Amino acid sequence: MMVDIQVSIHQKDRKIGSMVKALAFEIGNKAAVVGASKEFLSENGFYIFHFNSPEKAQEFKKAVETYLPSLLANCEEND
């Protein structure tokens, strides 16, 4: 069961996006960040990350909340 997490990035900032993307990669490996390109961020203002379990998705959400203020990056599950 794949769990998608959408992360809104403040002002489409690529540096903030890179930090969030690094967390996703660390927790979910390469598969988690497929499609998370700078062009996607520029067009949409968010990234969607893919995790292979609800536990990994929760671990990622907790990491984002721990390392980045909600003003900069805000997570929500993407159904």
N, C-alpha and C positions, 0 to 999 in steps of 0.2 A: 504494500500500500504506500503510494507516494503521497507526501504531504507538501503542498506548495505554500510558501510564505512570501507575501508581498511586503517589501520594505520601501516606504516613501523616503526619498532623500531630499533634504532641505536645499531649495533653490537649484536642484539638479546638479549639485556640486560633485564633480568627478573624484575629488580627493576623499570626500566622505564616502562616496560610493565604493571607492577602492578599499577603504577600511572595512566596510560591511561585506564586500565581496571576499576579502581575505578571511574574515571570520567564517563565512559560509564554506569556503574551500577547506579550511582547517577542520571543520566539523563534518562536512558531507563529501569531501573530496571533489574531484573534477565534475562529477555528475551533478553536483548541487548548483554549479554556476553556469551550466549550459544556457546560452542565450542572454547572459547578463553582460551585454556589450555597452561600450560608452555611447554608441548610437541609440540603443534602446533607452538608456537613461535620459539622454538628451531629448528624445521624442516624448517620453512618458512621465519622467520625474520619479520613477520607481524601478526597482528590480524585482524579479520573481525568482526565488531560489527553490530548489527541489530536493527534498530529503526522503530517504527510504524508510523512515519510521517516524511515528509521532514523538518518540523519545529524542531523536536527533533534531527534529523541528523545535521541540521545547528547549533543548540545549542551546540551539542557535538563538532563539528569541531571548533567552536569559543572558546570553553573551552580549547581544546587541544592547540590551537594557543596562548591562553592567558597564560596558566600555564606551557607550555613546549616549549623550543626553537625548531624550525623546524629541527635542527641538530639531536635532540633526538627522535622526533616523527613527522611523516609527514602523513597527511590525504589525501585520495582521495576517491571519490565515486566509488563503485565497482558495475558495471552494470551486 
